[in-house]
Structure formats: C-alpha cells, structure tokens
Amino acid sequence: MTMRDNDIDRMADRTVLITGATDGLGRELAVRLGAAGARLILHGRDPGRAAAVAAEVTAARGHAPLVLLADLSRLAEVDRLAREVIARTTRLDVLVNNAGTGGRSDGARELGADGTELLWAVNHLAPYRLTRRLLPLLRASAPARVVNVASAGQHEIDLDDPTPEHNYDAYTAYCRAKLAMIMATVEYADELHGTGITVNALHPATLMATTMVRNSGITPLSTIAEGADATLRLICDPALSETTGRYFNGARPGRAHPQADDPAARRRLLEISDAAIISAVGR
C-alpha cells in the first residue's frame, strides 16, 4: 500500500515538527511537506545545514519554516526545544521523531552530556521526553499524530542494565534503543486512547542511502524517497486516522521484537526512562 499524491495535499497549513530535519529522511520529509503547504518546524543541530533545508522549502514555494536548534543528547536541550515550540506556535498537528544517531564511526561506547550512553539518549530518551513535553500542545491540536522513526533492527533490552558497559557493541546498542522507541510508542498509544492523538512507529526502508549508512561502509539497499513515502503515509493517510500503537515495516504492518508485546516490560522500560530523565533534568 502506497501513499497517494493527494494525501500529502491534505497537509496544507498543518503544523509539523520534524526532528533531525537537516539530512537524509528528515530533509526529504521537510521538502516534500513544505512543497505541499505544511507549516514546518525544523529541528537540527547545525545552523548552516538547517538554513539550507529551510531555503529548499521556500524555493519549493512552501511557507518559510521555523528553525530550532538543539542537541538532543542533552535532555535539558530537549526540554528547551519543547518550550520553544510551545512558545512559537499555537498548534502542532504532527510530531515526527526522526532524529537519531548510529554513534561513533569506530563503534566505541560514548556517553552523552548527561552521562547516559549516547545511542540510548538520542534514539530513545530524547523522543520519549520530547513527546511527553509536547503532549499539551498535541492535545489542544487533536486530531494529531506522533510518528516515531524506528528500525527493523531490534534487540532485547536487559531492563536491569539497559545500557551495559561491558562487551559493548554499537549496533546492538542501536537496536536496543530502537526497540525502546517502539515499546514507548505502544505505551503512549495506550495512555492517549480517546484523546485524538495517534502514536505509531515504523522502519521506513532497509538501509536507505543516508549519511549514517554510507559512513558505515554498507551499500544502501533503498532510497531515501522510499523511506519518505512510507513515513508520509503515517503522517497524512486519512485511512490511518484512528490507527495507533502500531509498528510498520515500510508501508505494511510489521511485527516488532516480542519484548514490545510484554506490558510489564513496557511499563518497566518507562520507569527506568523516567528515572534517567529525572536524574538528568530534575523532574
């Protein structure tokens, strides 16, 4: 099932926040949504790259995007980003948690500024926290959608030691964080049932031709456009207006790691995630 061209036209004047909008999938989504008339809030870290994406959007005759900069490895900056969004717009129709990292090129374990393993911090804690902080705005804008860009690469999480120091493997750490994102997706969907906010996750496409894939030395198997098609379907397909708590593999319903089906494991994940956030930002 593919996204129809007229579905994206429904996004005219809808407000969409895309994290990680300066490269790869995020950039493609920004340009295509901007050209369709969406009002974009673009997150990035590098001001020059963010300005370049904003210029692409306006060149495509889109509304001038609002550009906000933040380092999502720092939870205090995640909170600041949320505050700026709330201060600068009165509505948020779609939140796309796209920003992610594959870690260091040498695969070594790295800590973020808060002392948390970097892949866990950026790929799980940041989108989990940002969604939480933006819920009042999403509720006020309902019907609204949250789309979490996860991965088919998933690995069971040891909930007593989710970011182990010993025998560290960057790919396994990445897969744990992406499974955590899916588990949080399901929990948010349950919590928000009946509010008009849907929360879904997807693996957009396998080994897209992104900077992360190219830097790993792996030959891409999919185009960024393919991943964007699948992601845009979750953003704007009217047939999915009431679909929530689901994981998609491309445009089709997918099956996540079995741990995502365990309610006790999901609740425990959120407990340890909340504890890490409280440790970093105090509340």
C-alpha positions in Angstrom: 0.0 0.0 0.0 1.5 3.3 -1.0 0.7 6.9 -0.2 -1.5 8.7 -2.8 -0.3 12.1 -4.1 -3.5 13.8 -2.9 -2.9 12.6 0.7 0.1 14.9 1.1 -2.0 17.8 -0.2 -4.1 17.4 3.0 -1.1 18.8 4.9 -1.5 22.3 3.6 -1.4 24.7 6.6 -1.0 21.8 9.1 1.9 22.3 11.5 4.5 19.6 11.5 7.7 19.3 13.7 10.4 17.2 12.2 13.5 16.4 14.4 16.7 15.6 12.5 15.4 17.6 9.5 18.8 18.7 8.1 19.8 15.4 6.4 18.5 12.2 4.9 15.0 11.2 5.6 14.2 14.3 7.7 15.3 16.6 4.9 13.3 14.7 2.3 10.2 14.9 4.5 10.7 18.6 5.1 11.0 19.5 1.4 8.0 17.3 0.3 5.7 18.5 3.2 6.8 22.1 2.7 6.1 21.9 -1.0 2.6 20.7 -0.1 2.0 23.7 2.0 2.6 22.4 5.5 3.8 24.8 8.2 7.1 23.3 9.3 9.1 23.4 12.4 12.5 22.1 11.6 14.9 20.8 14.2 18.6 20.4 13.7 22.0 20.9 15.4 24.0 22.8 12.7 22.6 26.3 11.8 24.1 26.3 8.3 22.5 22.9 7.4 19.2 23.9 8.9 19.2 27.2 7.0 19.9 25.2 3.8 16.9 23.0 4.3 14.7 26.0 5.1 15.9 27.6 1.8 14.9 24.4 -0.1 11.5 24.5 1.4 10.9 28.2 0.4 12.4 27.5 -3.0 9.6 24.9 -3.4 7.1 27.7 -2.7 6.5 26.5 0.8 5.9 28.6 3.9 9.1 29.8 5.5 9.9 27.2 8.1 10.6 27.9 11.8 14.1 26.5 12.5 15.0 25.5 16.1 18.4 24.2 17.1 19.1 21.7 19.9 21.5 18.9 20.8 19.2 16.0 21.6 21.9 14.2 23.6 21.2 16.7 26.3 17.8 16.3 27.9 17.9 19.9 29.1 18.0 20.9 25.4 15.2 18.6 24.6 13.1 20.5 27.2 14.3 23.8 25.8 13.2 22.7 22.3 9.8 21.8 23.6 9.4 25.1 25.4 10.4 27.0 22.2 7.9 25.0 20.1 5.1 25.8 22.6 6.1 29.5 22.7 6.3 29.8 18.9 3.1 28.0 17.7 -0.4 27.6 18.9 -0.9 24.2 17.4 1.0 21.0 16.4 -0.7 18.6 14.1 2.2 16.1 13.7 5.4 15.4 15.6 7.9 13.3 13.6 10.6 11.9 15.9 13.2 11.3 13.2 16.5 12.4 14.7 18.8 9.6 15.5 22.5 8.6 15.7 24.5 5.5 14.9 27.2 6.5 17.3 31.0 6.9 16.7 32.5 5.7 13.5 34.8 3.4 15.4 31.9 1.8 17.2 33.3 2.8 20.7 30.9 3.4 23.6 30.2 7.1 24.1 28.4 9.0 26.8 26.2 12.0 26.2 26.4 15.2 28.2 24.1 13.8 30.8 26.3 10.7 31.4 23.9 8.3 29.5 25.1 6.1 26.7 24.7 8.2 23.6 22.6 5.9 21.4 20.1 5.3 24.2 20.0 9.1 25.0 19.4 10.3 21.4 17.4 7.4 19.9 15.1 6.7 22.8 15.2 9.1 25.8 15.1 12.3 23.6 12.0 11.4 21.5 10.3 9.9 24.6 10.8 13.1 26.6 10.0 15.4 23.7 6.7 13.7 23.1 5.9 14.0 26.8 6.6 17.7 26.9 4.6 18.4 23.7 1.5 16.5 24.8 -0.4 19.5 25.9 0.0 21.2 22.5 -0.8 17.9 20.7 -3.9 17.5 22.8 -5.0 21.1 22.0 -4.5 20.4 18.3 -6.2 17.0 18.1 -6.6 15.1 15.9 -2.9 14.9 15.9 -0.2 12.3 15.1 3.1 11.2 16.5 5.3 9.3 14.1 8.4 7.6 15.5 11.1 6.6 13.1 12.4 3.3 14.5 14.1 0.4 12.8 13.7 -3.3 11.9 16.9 -3.8 13.8 15.8 -4.5 17.3 17.5 -6.3 20.2 16.0 -7.4 23.6 16.7 -5.0 26.4 18.0 -6.1 29.8 15.8 -3.9 31.9 18.2 -4.2 34.9 21.1 -3.0 32.7 19.7 -1.4 29.5 23.0 0.3 28.5 25.7 -2.2 29.6 29.3 -1.1 29.6 30.9 -4.5 29.2 31.1 -6.3 25.8 29.7 -3.2 24.2 28.6 -3.4 20.6 27.3 -0.2 18.9 24.9 -2.0 16.6 23.3 -3.9 19.5 23.1 -0.7 21.4 21.3 1.0 18.5 18.9 -1.9 18.2 18.1 -1.8 21.9 17.3 1.9 21.6 15.1 1.5 18.6 13.2 -1.3 20.3 12.7 1.0 23.3 11.3 3.6 21.0 8.7 1.1 19.7 7.8 0.0 23.3 7.3 3.6 24.3 5.1 4.1 21.2 2.8 1.3 22.4 2.6 2.7 25.9 1.9 6.3 24.7 -0.8 5.0 22.4 -2.5 3.2 25.4 -2.2 6.3 27.5 -3.6 8.6 24.8 -6.5 6.4 23.8 -9.5 8.6 23.1 -7.6 11.9 23.0 -7.5 12.1 19.2 -3.7 11.7 19.3 -2.3 8.6 17.5 1.2 7.3 18.1 2.9 4.9 15.6 6.4 3.7 14.8 7.9 2.5 11.6 11.0 1.1 9.9 10.9 3.4 6.9 13.1 1.4 4.5 16.0 -1.0 4.7 19.5 0.6 4.5 18.4 3.9 2.9 21.2 5.9 1.2 21.7 8.1 4.3 24.9 9.6 5.7 24.7 7.0 8.6 24.6 4.1 6.2 27.2 5.5 3.9 29.6 6.2 6.7 29.3 2.6 7.9 30.6 1.4 4.6 27.4 -0.6 3.9 25.9 -0.5 0.4 22.5 1.1 0.5 19.5 -1.1 -0.5 16.8 1.5 -0.5 16.4 5.2 -1.5 15.5 8.0 0.9 12.5 8.6 -1.2 11.2 5.1 -0.5 11.5 5.7 3.2 9.8 9.1 2.9 6.9 7.5 1.1 6.3 5.1 4.0 6.7 7.8 6.6 4.4 10.2 4.8 1.8 7.6 4.8 1.8 7.6 8.6 1.8 11.3 8.7 -1.1 12.0 6.3 -3.0 9.0 5.1 -6.7 9.5 6.2 -7.1 5.7 6.3 -4.8 5.7 9.3 -6.5 8.5 11.3 -7.5 6.1 14.1 -4.6 3.7 13.8 -2.4 3.8 16.9 0.1 1.8 18.8 1.3 0.0 15.7 4.7 -0.8 14.2 5.0 -0.7 10.4 7.7 -2.2 8.2 7.7 0.3 5.3 4.1 0.7 4.2 2.9 -2.6 5.7 2.1 -3.6 9.3 5.1 -5.2 10.9 6.0 -7.4 13.8 8.3 -5.9 16.4 10.5 -7.8 18.7 8.4 -9.9 21.2 9.5 -7.8 24.1 7.3 -5.0 22.7 4.3 -7.2 23.3 5.0 -7.5 27.0 3.1 -4.9 29.1 5.2 -5.5 32.2 8.4 -4.9 30.2 7.0 -1.8 28.6 6.0 -0.4 32.0 9.4 -1.2 33.4 11.1 0.5 30.5 9.2 3.7 31.1 10.0 3.6 34.8 13.8 3.4 34.1 13.4 6.0 31.4 11.6 8.4 33.7 14.3 7.8 36.4 17.0 8.6 33.9 15.3 11.8 32.9 14.7 12.9 36.5 18.3 12.3 37.2 19.3 14.5 34.3 16.8 17.4 34.5 15.3 17.0 37.9 11.6 16.4 37.0 
